[in-house]
Amino acid sequence: MFDTATDHPAEMARVTQLAESLDVGIIEFVDGACVWANAAHLHLVGRPLSEVLGSGWFQTVHPDDLPVVAQVRGLSGRARIRVRHVRPDGAVRHTDVTVVTLEQTPDGARHRSVVSTHDVTEEVLNARRELTQEQRFRHVFGAAGIGMAIVHLDGTVVDVNPAYCDLVRINPGDIVGRRVHDLVTSPDGVFPWAQAVAALEGAGGQFSVDCPVQRPDGTVFWARASLATVTWEDDVEVVIAQLADIDEQHRHRIELAHRADHDDLTGLRNRAAVLAEITDRLTRHHGLLGVLFCDLDRFKDVNDSYGHGIGDEVLRAVADRLRATVRGVDVVGRLGGDEFVVLLSDVEGAVQVERTAERVRTALGDAVLVGGQPVACGVSVGVAVVDLAEPHTLTASDVLRDADTAMYDAKGAGRGRVSVFSPDMRDRSVRRLNIENDLRQALHEQQFVLHYQPIVRLEDGVRKGFEALVRWNHPDRGLLLPWEFLDVAAECGLASAIDDLVLEEALAFLARHPGVTVSINTSPRRLDGGFAARVADGLRRYGVEGRRLFIELLETSLIEANVHTSTELAELAALGCPVLIDDFGTGYSALSYLRRLPVAGLKLDRSFVTDLPQDIDADRIAAAVAGLAGSFGLMAVAEGVETAEAAQHLLDTGWAYAQGWHFGRPAPEEHWFAPAGA
């Protein structure tokens, strides 16, 4: 190796030994032919020395790199080139090659050189991979449908993709090199880039947030900003920001949240939201909280008369009136059905709460125009006031319950009223709840019984029929009269079940006693389109003629008769069941219903009978009603006759029939009829 005239064998051996110990490939060329190569180079090309010597070395060079090798052959001095070698297995090794000329004659006849090869394959592949990754990133960056930006930590924009520009509505040239907060802001002011970076650092290099973004043109949209820190060129840390348009999702989310705590029909707060509002206010320790519980008085009649579509329109109109009646800071809610609530905060005193309740009562007392037609409901308002400065353990449900209790007190006082809660109402409410529970048990255990009061013909005292009166045989309280439980039954929806029981027992009574007639009292709410059918079914099952079953209805229910009521009365008349007007004289003065509806008779209210004949005004009314009944050809019955004197006076003034304690108190069936076989 390196044979020259001046070389010594010992020196040559040391040089060769040194070359063999190097990790760098060493090759000696003489006149363009390889005369020696060290083990490192042979390992690099994967060939034995015999295949490298002579021109064999050039066979290991990648064909595309041979022109580069040819350019440095014969050059003097030092040259560096990049050469690829192909190993027998096809693997390619990249090398940095340094060519050093050791000897060259002037005429070029002799040329000796040493070539060193350094394997840089891994470096080349790494660089290529990095280049490929960057190219791939650039491709994805540019083609991505989501807005992307590369931003320095100080907020300077390095680059943005087209999707970002489209989303923010800005040209790339107007944003690259500028600060994010100069170009994109939130509706409240400057875009919080510094806070976002701080949150990013606290989240371990990745962070996502939904936020409103205001474009340079002033429009606002909701976006999801996803930030991640990466190391960029020259080891500079930057933020890759992705901006996705979630405006539609946000609106949908807001809509769902709104629907979760608002009533679909009226747009008012729903029960859950109202309770949450009350709970929040109860945590305050100053001022007063006023709660108005509003229940429409005749809403069921509206639904029955005009249909649920009109009913819904009425509820929406009521909601609008409530909003218009109270302050903007007050909360208006709908609990369901025809029940509404108003929460009053920051009021000066209980008087202000009561005045607001009166305004609500007045506003909802006026008829609502629906489809050009006035529809009146009226409202009963219960008021509960909480002094938040005083210690209390009230919950939202407690407050709402108290207002509800006051509302029922207002209804009990005649409807269309305002009632303020007091502790004694809670006791009455508990009693009402106990009665309701007992009523359900009573229906299950058949604790209701009928007592019968005779109706007599005044001229001879002959019994012509009976009125069936329901009684509750309570296991603890004894025999209860209707006024002690029927109102509660109506409020909790059990009145219909009791009415059905009375109808069934009365028909069974008629079947047992041929030739007798019976009158039963029926709630106007029973005339709902199915009552006459139930009567017809009962008459058929028991084999009873319709003329023996009298149906008594309050005068007010006939005055307010709707389409359903008129149809039911006509069907009852077709069955032969006479309809009597009960408590006549206590309703309105309009008597047109006597001509419009199939009424067979009337019963004078006991208030006009009790003091006869001493009460001159009552005497005149009784005589006038008898004449009215005669003019219309109606059966006339005077109720509440307690003395023989009153009975004789009624006979003298034209009354044909009467009932009352003078003729017999209500009593069980066996009192009037001996049991079979007795």
Residue pairs with C-beta under 8 A, 6 or more apart in sequence:
1 12
1 15
1 16
1 19
1 28
1 35
1 36
2 12
2 15
2 28
2 102
2 112
2 114
3 12
4 103
19 26
19 38
20 38
20 39
22 38
22 40
23 40
24 40
24 116
24 117
24 118
25 37
25 38
25 40
25 41
25 42
25 44
25 95
25 115
25 116
25 117
25 118
25 119
26 37
26 38
26 40
26 41
26 114
26 115
26 116
26 117
27 34
27 36
27 37
27 38
27 41
27 52
27 57
27 114
27 115
27 116
27 117
28 34
28 35
28 36
28 37
28 112
28 113
28 114
28 115
29 35
29 57
29 111
29 112
29 113
29 114
29 115
30 110
30 111
30 112
31 110
31 111
31 112
32 73
32 74
32 111
33 53
33 54
33 55
34 52
34 53
34 54
34 55
34 56
34 57
35 53
36 49
36 53
37 49
37 52
37 53
37 57
41 52
41 117
42 48
42 49
42 52
44 85
44 93
44 95
44 117
44 119
45 52
45 60
45 85
45 87
45 93
46 87
46 88
46 89
46 91
47 56
47 60
47 87
47 88
50 56
51 59
52 60
58 66
58 69
60 85
60 86
60 87
61 69
61 83
61 84
61 85
61 86
62 83
62 84
62 85
62 86
62 92
64 84
65 82
65 83
65 84
68 81
68 82
68 83
69 81
69 83
71 81
72 79
72 81
72 99
74 108
74 111
75 99
75 101
76 101
76 104
77 100
77 101
78 98
78 99
78 100
78 101
79 98
79 99
80 96
80 97
80 98
80 99
81 97
81 99
82 94
82 95
82 96
82 97
82 120
83 95
83 97
83 117
84 92
84 93
84 94
84 95
85 92
85 93
85 95
85 117
86 92
87 93
92 121
93 119
93 121
94 119
94 120
94 121
94 123
94 124
94 125
95 117
95 118
95 119
95 120
95 121
96 117
96 118
96 120
97 115
97 116
97 117
97 118
98 115
98 116
98 118
99 113
99 114
99 115
100 113
100 114
100 115
100 116
101 111
101 112
101 113
102 112
102 113
102 114
103 110
103 111
103 112
104 110
104 111
104 112
105 111
141 148
141 159
141 161
142 161
142 162
144 161
144 163
145 163
146 163
146 242
146 243
146 244
147 160
147 161
147 163
147 164
147 165
147 166
147 167
147 168
147 242
147 243
147 244
147 245
148 160
148 161
148 163
148 164
148 240
148 241
148 242
148 243
149 157
149 158
149 159
149 160
149 161
149 164
149 180
149 240
149 241
149 243
150 157
150 158
150 159
150 160
150 232
150 238
150 239
150 240
150 241
151 157
151 158
151 180
151 238
151 239
151 241
152 158
152 236
152 238
152 239
153 197
153 229
153 237
153 238
153 239
154 179
155 179
155 180
155 181
155 193
155 194
155 197
156 177
156 178
156 179
157 175
157 176
157 177
157 178
157 179
157 180
157 183
158 176
158 232
158 238
159 176
160 172
160 175
160 176
162 172
164 243
165 171
165 172
165 175
167 221
167 223
167 243
167 245
168 175
168 183
168 184
168 213
168 215
168 216
168 243
169 215
169 216
169 217
169 219
170 183
170 215
170 216
174 183
175 183
179 193
180 191
180 193
181 190
181 191
181 193
183 216
184 191
184 213
184 214
184 215
184 216
185 191
185 213
185 214
186 192
186 211
186 212
186 213
186 214
187 212
187 214
187 220
191 213
196 207
196 209
196 225
196 227
197 227
197 239
199 207
199 209
200 206
200 207
200 227
200 228
200 229
200 239
201 229
205 228
205 229
206 226
206 227
206 228
206 229
207 226
207 227
207 228
208 224
208 225
208 226
208 227
209 224
209 225
210 222
210 223
210 224
210 225
210 246
210 250
211 222
211 223
211 225
212 220
212 221
212 222
212 223
213 220
213 221
213 222
213 223
213 243
214 220
215 221
221 245
221 247
222 245
222 246
222 247
222 249
222 250
222 251
223 243
223 244
223 245
223 246
223 247
224 243
224 244
224 246
225 241
225 242
225 243
226 241
226 242
226 244
227 239
227 240
227 241
227 242
228 239
228 240
229 237
229 238
229 239
229 240
230 237
230 238
230 239
230 240
231 237
231 238
232 238
260 272
261 269
261 270
261 272
261 273
261 276
262 268
262 269
262 270
262 273
263 269
263 270
263 333
263 334
265 312
265 315
265 316
265 334
266 315
266 316
266 318
266 319
266 334
267 319
268 319
268 322
268 332
268 333
268 334
268 340
269 277
269 331
269 332
269 333
269 334
270 333
270 334
270 335
271 333
271 335
271 336
273 333
274 331
274 333
274 335
274 341
274 343
274 396
274 400
275 396
275 397
275 400
276 396
277 331
277 333
277 343
278 289
278 291
278 343
278 396
278 399
278 400
279 395
279 396
281 289
281 343
281 345
281 388
282 289
282 386
282 388
282 392
282 394
282 395
282 396
282 399
284 388
285 388
285 389
286 388
286 389
287 345
287 346
287 347
287 388
287 389
288 344
288 347
288 349
288 350
288 353
288 385
288 386
288 387
288 388
289 343
289 344
289 345
289 385
289 386
289 388
289 399
290 342
290 343
290 344
290 345
290 347
290 350
290 352
290 353
290 356
290 383
290 384
290 385
290 386
291 341
291 342
291 343
291 344
291 383
291 384
291 385
291 386
291 399
291 400
291 402
291 403
292 341
292 342
292 344
292 353
292 356
292 357
292 360
292 381
292 382
292 383
292 403
293 339
293 340
293 341
293 381
293 382
293 383
293 384
293 400
293 403
293 404
293 406
293 407
294 322
294 339
294 340
294 341
294 342
294 360
294 364
294 379
294 380
294 381
294 407
295 338
295 339
295 340
295 379
295 380
295 382
295 407
295 411
296 314
296 318
296 338
296 364
296 377
296 378
296 379
297 377
297 378
297 379
297 380
297 411
297 415
297 416
298 376
298 377
298 378
299 311
299 314
299 315
299 337
299 338
299 377
300 525
301 560
301 562
302 310
302 311
302 314
302 375
302 377
303 310
303 311
304 528
304 562
304 564
305 562
305 563
305 564
306 370
306 375
310 370
310 371
310 375
313 368
313 370
313 371
314 368
314 370
314 375
314 377
315 334
315 338
317 368
317 369
317 370
318 340
318 364
318 368
318 377
319 332
319 334
319 340
321 363
321 364
321 368
322 332
322 340
322 342
322 360
322 363
322 364
323 332
324 363
325 356
325 359
325 360
325 363
326 332
326 342
326 344
326 356
326 360
327 344
329 345
329 346
330 342
330 343
330 344
330 345
331 342
331 343
332 340
332 341
332 342
332 343
333 340
333 341
333 342
333 343
334 340
334 341
335 341
338 377
341 400
341 403
342 356
342 360
344 352
344 353
344 356
347 353
347 356
350 385
350 420
353 383
353 385
354 383
354 418
354 420
357 381
357 383
357 418
358 418
360 379
360 381
361 379
361 381
361 416
361 417
361 418
364 377
364 378
364 379
365 376
365 378
365 379
365 416
366 376
367 374
367 375
367 376
368 374
368 375
368 376
368 377
369 375
378 415
378 416
379 416
380 407
380 410
380 411
380 415
380 416
380 417
380 418
380 419
381 407
381 410
381 417
381 418
381 419
382 402
382 403
382 404
382 405
382 406
382 407
382 408
382 409
382 410
382 418
382 419
382 421
383 403
383 406
383 418
383 419
383 420
383 421
384 399
384 400
384 402
384 403
384 406
384 420
384 421
385 420
385 421
386 392
386 394
386 399
401 429
402 421
402 425
402 426
403 421
405 421
405 425
405 426
405 428
405 429
406 419
406 420
406 421
406 425
407 419
408 429
408 432
408 491
409 419
409 421
409 425
409 428
410 417
410 418
410 419
411 417
412 487
413 419
419 425
432 488
432 491
435 485
435 488
436 488
436 491
436 492
436 494
438 474
439 485
439 488
439 489
439 492
439 494
440 494
441 447
442 448
442 472
442 474
443 494
443 497
443 498
443 501
447 472
447 473
447 474
447 475
448 470
448 471
448 472
448 473
448 498
448 501
448 502
449 470
449 471
449 472
449 473
449 505
449 668
450 468
450 469
450 470
450 471
450 502
450 505
450 506
450 509
450 668
450 669
451 468
451 469
451 470
451 471
451 666
451 667
451 668
452 466
452 467
452 468
452 469
452 509
452 518
452 666
452 667
452 668
452 669
452 671
452 672
453 466
453 467
453 469
453 659
453 663
453 664
453 665
453 666
453 667
454 463
454 465
454 466
454 659
454 663
454 664
454 672
455 463
455 464
455 465
455 466
455 467
455 519
455 637
455 657
455 658
455 659
456 462
456 463
456 464
456 657
456 658
456 659
456 663
457 464
457 656
457 657
458 647
458 650
458 651
458 655
458 656
458 657
458 658
459 651
459 656
461 663
463 663
464 517
464 657
465 516
465 517
465 518
465 519
465 550
466 516
466 517
466 518
466 519
466 672
467 518
467 519
467 520
467 521
467 552
467 659
467 666
468 502
468 505
468 506
468 509
468 518
468 519
468 520
469 482
469 521
469 666
470 482
470 486
470 498
470 501
470 502
471 479
471 480
471 481
471 482
471 666
472 479
472 480
472 484
472 485
473 479
473 480
474 480
486 495
486 498
489 495
489 498
490 523
490 525
495 523
495 525
496 523
496 525
496 526
499 522
499 523
499 526
500 534
502 520
502 521
503 520
503 534
503 535
503 538
504 538
506 518
506 520
506 549
507 538
507 539
507 541
507 542
507 544
507 549
508 542
509 516
509 518
509 669
510 516
510 517
510 518
510 542
510 544
510 548
510 549
511 542
511 543
511 544
512 669
512 673
513 673
516 548
517 547
517 548
517 549
517 550
518 548
518 549
518 550
519 550
519 551
519 552
519 580
520 549
520 550
520 551
520 552
521 552
521 553
521 582
522 531
522 551
522 552
522 553
523 557
524 553
524 554
524 556
524 557
524 560
524 565
527 553
527 557
527 564
527 565
527 568
527 569
528 564
528 568
529 564
529 567
529 568
531 568
531 572
532 568
532 571
532 572
532 575
533 571
535 546
535 549
535 551
535 572
535 575
535 577
536 571
536 575
538 544
539 545
539 546
539 549
539 575
545 576
546 572
546 575
546 576
546 577
547 576
547 577
547 578
549 577
550 577
550 578
550 579
550 580
550 600
551 572
551 577
551 578
551 579
551 580
552 579
552 580
552 581
552 582
552 603
553 579
553 580
553 581
553 582
554 581
554 582
554 583
554 587
555 581
555 582
555 583
555 584
555 585
555 586
555 587
555 588
556 586
556 587
556 588
557 565
558 565
558 581
558 587
558 593
558 597
558 599
559 587
559 588
559 590
559 593
561 569
561 593
561 596
561 597
566 596
566 597
569 579
569 597
569 598
569 599
570 598
572 579
572 598
573 579
573 598
573 600
578 600
578 601
578 635
579 597
579 598
579 599
579 600
579 601
580 599
580 600
580 601
580 602
580 603
580 635
580 637
581 599
581 601
581 602
581 603
582 603
583 603
583 605
583 639
584 602
584 603
584 604
584 605
584 625
585 604
585 605
585 607
585 608
585 621
585 625
586 605
586 607
591 628
593 599
594 632
594 634
595 632
599 634
600 634
600 635
601 629
601 634
601 635
601 636
601 637
602 625
602 629
602 634
602 635
602 636
602 637
603 636
603 637
603 638
603 639
604 622
604 625
604 636
604 637
604 638
604 639
604 655
605 639
605 640
606 639
606 640
606 660
607 618
607 640
608 618
608 621
608 622
608 625
609 618
609 622
609 638
609 639
609 640
609 641
609 646
609 650
609 660
610 618
610 640
610 642
610 646
611 618
612 618
612 619
612 622
612 645
612 646
612 649
612 650
613 619
613 645
613 646
613 649
619 649
619 653
622 638
622 650
622 653
622 655
623 653
623 654
625 636
626 636
626 650
626 653
626 654
626 655
627 654
628 634
629 635
629 636
630 636
630 654
635 656
635 657
636 654
636 655
636 656
636 657
637 655
637 657
637 658
637 659
638 650
638 655
638 657
638 658
638 659
638 660
639 658
639 659
639 660
640 660
641 647
641 650
641 658
641 659
641 660
641 661
641 662
641 663
642 660
642 661
642 662
643 662
644 662
646 662
647 658
647 662
647 663
650 658
664 672
